[in-house]
Amino acid sequence: MSRSDLVEIEVIRAESVSKGAVLCLLLNGNDAWIPWSIIGAGSDIKELHDSGSVWVPKWFCDQNGILY
């Protein structure tokens, strides 16, 4: 994945983590499960309770109604 394929979303808090994904509370108040496998390098979310920016593919946001 190149950086040009990614968009930045803001995460208030990582609410839950599993082996395959992280449940994020987004800036707009919605929750979204984001697979670890699509989170781009340089993202701030690495474990439970982290907050900050997450780089994900634009198509993921479009498919899941996530604003970026």
N, CA, C and O atoms as a DFTB+ gen file, in Angstrom:
272 C
 N C O
     1  1       0.841      -1.176       0.000
     2  2       0.000       0.000       0.000
     3  2       0.887       1.240       0.000
     4  3       1.750       1.387       0.865
     5  1       0.683       2.112      -0.944
     6  2       1.453       3.350      -0.941
     7  2       0.690       4.417      -0.166
     8  3      -0.528       4.321      -0.014
     9  1       1.377       5.405       0.312
    10  2       0.768       6.476       1.103
    11  2      -0.296       7.206       0.286
    12  3      -1.249       7.732       0.860
    13  1      -0.158       7.249      -1.025
    14  2      -1.140       7.943      -1.861
    15  2      -2.484       7.217      -1.902
    16  3      -3.490       7.820      -2.274
    17  1      -2.523       5.953      -1.535
    18  2      -3.770       5.188      -1.490
    19  2      -4.485       5.342      -0.154
    20  3      -5.600       4.847       0.015
    21  1      -3.849       6.029       0.800
    22  2      -4.359       6.104       2.162
    23  2      -4.942       7.477       2.481
    24  3      -4.547       8.488       1.902
    25  1      -5.892       7.487       3.418
    26  2      -6.429       8.734       3.948
    27  2      -6.274       8.690       5.463
    28  3      -6.172       7.617       6.059
    29  1      -6.258       9.862       6.070
    30  2      -6.073       9.971       7.509
    31  2      -7.425      10.161       8.194
    32  3      -8.218      11.014       7.795
    33  1      -7.677       9.362       9.225
    34  2      -8.860       9.561      10.050
    35  2      -8.418       9.763      11.495
    36  3      -7.380       9.253      11.915
    37  1      -9.213      10.509      12.243
    38  2      -8.888      10.785      13.638
    39  2      -9.654       9.839      14.552
    40  3     -10.864       9.660      14.408
    41  1      -8.945       9.247      15.479
    42  2      -9.518       8.304      16.431
    43  2      -9.426       8.902      17.831
    44  3      -8.349       9.297      18.279
    45  1     -10.565       8.962      18.516
    46  2     -10.579       9.465      19.895
    47  2      -9.945       8.447      20.827
    48  3      -9.167       8.794      21.716
    49  1     -10.299       7.155      20.605
    50  2      -9.760       6.115      21.491
    51  2      -9.938       4.736      20.860
    52  3     -10.962       4.457      20.236
    53  1      -8.944       3.887      21.025
    54  2      -9.075       2.480      20.663
    55  2      -9.822       1.808      21.809
    56  3      -9.290       1.691      22.913
    57  1     -11.051       1.367      21.556
    58  2     -11.915       0.852      22.624
    59  2     -11.754      -0.638      22.885
    60  3     -11.994      -1.104      23.999
    61  1     -11.354      -1.377      21.876
    62  2     -11.181      -2.818      22.012
    63  2     -10.197      -3.273      20.948
    64  3     -10.118      -2.683      19.870
    65  1      -9.457      -4.311      21.251
    66  2      -8.523      -4.853      20.264
    67  2      -8.676      -6.365      20.210
    68  3      -8.971      -7.017      21.212
    69  1      -8.471      -6.895      19.035
    70  2      -8.424      -8.340      18.851
    71  2      -7.184      -8.631      18.010
    72  3      -6.464      -7.718      17.606
    73  1      -6.953      -9.889      17.758
    74  2      -5.798     -10.260      16.941
    75  2      -5.903      -9.666      15.535
    76  3      -4.894      -9.318      14.921
    77  1      -7.155      -9.552      15.027
    78  2      -7.330      -9.123      13.647
    79  2      -7.730      -7.683      13.422
    80  3      -7.598      -7.179      12.307
    81  1      -8.228      -6.986      14.478
    82  2      -8.749      -5.637      14.254
    83  2      -8.773      -4.829      15.542
    84  3      -8.573      -5.353      16.637
    85  1      -9.025      -3.538      15.375
    86  2      -9.155      -2.630      16.509
    87  2     -10.480      -1.884      16.370
    88  3     -10.817      -1.398      15.290
    89  1     -11.232      -1.799      17.478
    90  2     -12.484      -1.051      17.499
    91  2     -12.150       0.374      17.910
    92  3     -11.660       0.614      19.013
    93  1     -12.423       1.323      17.005
    94  2     -12.059       2.711      17.235
    95  2     -13.281       3.583      17.414
    96  3     -14.245       3.477      16.656
    97  1     -13.244       4.455      18.426
    98  2     -14.231       5.507      18.569
    99  2     -13.725       6.672      17.735
   100  3     -12.669       7.239      18.013
   101  1     -14.496       7.022      16.704
   102  2     -14.075       8.047      15.764
   103  2     -14.489       9.436      16.237
   104  3     -15.319       9.576      17.136
   105  1     -13.914      10.441      15.633
   106  2     -14.161      11.826      15.987
   107  2     -15.638      12.200      15.892
   108  3     -16.114      13.046      16.648
   109  1     -16.368      11.567      14.958
   110  2     -17.795      11.878      14.783
   111  2     -18.684      11.126      15.768
   112  3     -19.907      11.255      15.708
   113  1     -18.099      10.347      16.670
   114  2     -18.867       9.616      17.672
   115  2     -19.228       8.200      17.285
   116  3     -19.737       7.450      18.118
   117  1     -18.979       7.810      16.047
   118  2     -19.254       6.444      15.590
   119  2     -18.095       5.517      15.935
   120  3     -16.963       5.960      16.129
   121  1     -18.399       4.226      16.007
   122  2     -17.386       3.197      16.199
   123  2     -17.127       2.490      14.875
   124  3     -18.027       2.374      14.043
   125  1     -15.921       2.026      14.682
   126  2     -15.591       1.244      13.487
   127  2     -14.508       0.231      13.832
   128  3     -13.506       0.563      14.465
   129  1     -14.729      -1.020      13.402
   130  2     -13.670      -2.037      13.482
   131  2     -12.753      -1.834      12.291
   132  3     -13.207      -1.833      11.146
   133  1     -11.483      -1.664      12.550
   134  2     -10.501      -1.468      11.484
   135  2      -9.500      -2.618      11.551
   136  3      -8.823      -2.799      12.563
   137  1      -9.409      -3.396      10.472
   138  2      -8.447      -4.505      10.461
   139  2      -7.004      -3.989      10.568
   140  3      -6.624      -3.023       9.906
   141  1      -6.226      -4.644      11.405
   142  2      -4.809      -4.273      11.542
   143  2      -4.105      -4.323      10.191
   144  3      -3.202      -3.530       9.922
   145  1      -4.522      -5.254       9.350
   146  2      -3.829      -5.474       8.080
   147  2      -3.939      -4.300       7.106
   148  3      -3.157      -4.218       6.158
   149  1      -4.897      -3.386       7.320
   150  2      -5.023      -2.249       6.402
   151  2      -4.548      -0.936       7.007
   152  3      -4.573       0.095       6.336
   153  1      -4.116      -0.958       8.264
   154  2      -3.636       0.269       8.906
   155  2      -2.229       0.563       8.410
   156  3      -1.333      -0.278       8.498
   157  1      -2.051       1.768       7.889
   158  2      -0.784       2.153       7.287
   159  2       0.286       2.539       8.296
   160  3      -0.005       2.864       9.447
   161  1       1.504       2.494       7.844
   162  2       2.654       2.899       8.659
   163  2       2.484       4.349       9.081
   164  3       1.933       5.165       8.342
   165  1       2.960       4.656      10.264
   166  2       2.878       6.018      10.768
   167  2       1.601       6.307      11.536
   168  3       1.397       7.426      12.005
   169  1       0.736       5.303      11.668
   170  2      -0.501       5.478      12.427
   171  2      -0.202       5.471      13.923
   172  3       0.736       4.817      14.378
   173  1      -1.017       6.210      14.683
   174  2      -0.812       6.323      16.124
   175  2      -1.440       5.184      16.920
   176  3      -1.053       4.949      18.064
   177  1      -2.398       4.476      16.336
   178  2      -3.123       3.430      17.049
   179  2      -2.337       2.120      16.967
   180  3      -2.144       1.559      15.888
   181  1      -1.892       1.651      18.125
   182  2      -1.112       0.416      18.167
   183  2      -1.628      -0.551      19.236
   184  3      -1.358      -1.750      19.181
   185  1      -2.386      -0.005      20.224
   186  2      -2.902      -0.847      21.308
   187  2      -4.117      -0.185      21.952
   188  3      -4.486       0.936      21.603
   189  1      -4.721      -0.884      22.884
   190  2      -5.910      -0.432      23.592
   191  2      -5.686       0.944      24.225
   192  3      -4.640       1.206      24.819
   193  1      -6.680       1.807      24.085
   194  2      -6.712       3.162      24.657
   195  2      -5.850       4.181      23.925
   196  3      -5.806       5.340      24.337
   197  1      -5.160       3.789      22.849
   198  2      -4.418       4.769      22.054
   199  2      -5.393       5.724      21.380
   200  3      -6.567       5.402      21.195
   201  1      -4.894       6.899      21.015
   202  2      -5.682       7.865      20.257
   203  2      -4.768       8.531      19.242
   204  3      -3.543       8.444      19.333
   205  1      -5.387       9.198      18.272
   206  2      -4.593       9.911      17.272
   207  2      -5.018       9.586      15.862
   208  3      -6.163       9.204      15.618
   209  1      -4.098       9.737      14.940
   210  2      -4.361       9.536      13.512
   211  2      -4.164       8.083      13.110
   212  3      -3.299       7.382      13.634
   213  1      -4.992       7.649      12.162
   214  2      -4.849       6.328      11.562
   215  2      -4.911       6.506      10.053
   216  3      -5.794       7.188       9.532
   217  1      -3.974       5.892       9.364
   218  2      -3.950       5.921       7.898
   219  2      -4.546       4.615       7.389
   220  3      -4.044       3.530       7.680
   221  1      -5.628       4.743       6.622
   222  2      -6.329       3.577       6.070
   223  2      -6.646       3.826       4.606
   224  3      -6.657       4.976       4.165
   225  1      -6.906       2.762       3.838
   226  2      -7.248       2.952       2.428
   227  2      -8.554       3.740       2.261
   228  3      -9.506       3.558       3.019
   229  1      -8.574       4.602       1.271
   230  2      -9.763       5.402       0.978
   231  2     -10.976       4.508       0.746
   232  3     -12.075       4.836       1.193
   233  1     -10.795       3.378       0.051
   234  2     -11.921       2.489      -0.249
   235  2     -12.567       1.969       1.034
   236  3     -13.782       1.776       1.074
   237  1     -11.770       1.739       2.088
   238  2     -12.317       1.257       3.355
   239  2     -13.249       2.297       3.962
   240  3     -14.337       1.966       4.432
   241  1     -12.825       3.540       3.949
   242  2     -13.670       4.621       4.467
   243  2     -14.943       4.751       3.642
   244  3     -16.035       4.885       4.194
   245  1     -14.805       4.711       2.345
   246  2     -15.977       4.834       1.460
   247  2     -16.968       3.705       1.693
   248  3     -18.174       3.947       1.743
   249  1     -16.489       2.489       1.834
   250  2     -17.366       1.324       2.050
   251  2     -18.040       1.343       3.416
   252  3     -19.121       0.778       3.583
   253  1     -17.411       1.989       4.394
   254  2     -17.926       1.959       5.760
   255  2     -18.487       3.291       6.233
   256  3     -18.804       3.445       7.412
   257  1     -18.614       4.254       5.325
   258  2     -19.198       5.548       5.672
   259  2     -18.385       6.349       6.662
   260  3     -18.935       7.094       7.472
   261  1     -17.072       6.197       6.597
   262  2     -16.182       6.925       7.505
   263  2     -15.687       8.178       6.808
   264  3     -15.142       8.120       5.706
   265  1     -15.886       9.316       7.468
   266  2     -15.418      10.589       6.909
   267  2     -13.915      10.736       7.137
   268  3     -13.385      10.310       8.163
   269  1     -13.243      11.346       6.166
   270  2     -11.804      11.575       6.283
   271  2     -11.474      12.976       5.831
   272  3     -10.309      13.373       5.851
